[in-house]
Amino acid sequence: MMSLFSCVDKEIGRYGSQVTINQGGSEINTRAFLEPLRYRNKIYIGGEYRKLGFLKREKYLYVGKSDHRLVENESVIETHGNKYIVKRCETYFVKDTPVYEWAILVPYGEEREDEYDSDTAVC
C-alpha cells in the first residue's frame, strides 16, 4: 500500500512544472505546482482586483515536495521565464510526517503596494 506521503510526492513529480528554487546561495531543480490565486482565493489573503494606476497585487500558490523547505522573503522560485519570491510558506503535516510544502508567492523584484511604508515615503 502506498503511503500518503509517497503518493503526493509522486504526483507532484509526475504533473508538476519544472521549477528552480534559489535560496542561501544554492539552487535546487525540482517540480511543483504553481498557479495564480483567483479572486475567490484572494479574500483570504487580503488581495483585491488590480486597478489601473496602482501597483500589482498578484499572488500565486505554490505546492511542492516537502523535502525542499522554503524560507519567507528569501526563497526565489523560477519557472517558465518568471521569478517569484516566497511571502508566506508552511509545511503540511499528517501526524508527524511532512507531506508537502505550500507557499504564497509574488513576482520577484517589483515594488508592491502591500510592502509600501507610508512613514518612509519621500515626496
Secondary structure, DSSP 8 states (H G I E B T S, - for coil): ---HHHHHHHHHHHHSEEEEEEETTEEEEEEEEEEE--HHHHTTTT-----TTS-----EEEEEETTS---TTT-EEEETTEEEEEEEEEEEEETTEEEEEEEEEEETT---GGG--GGG---
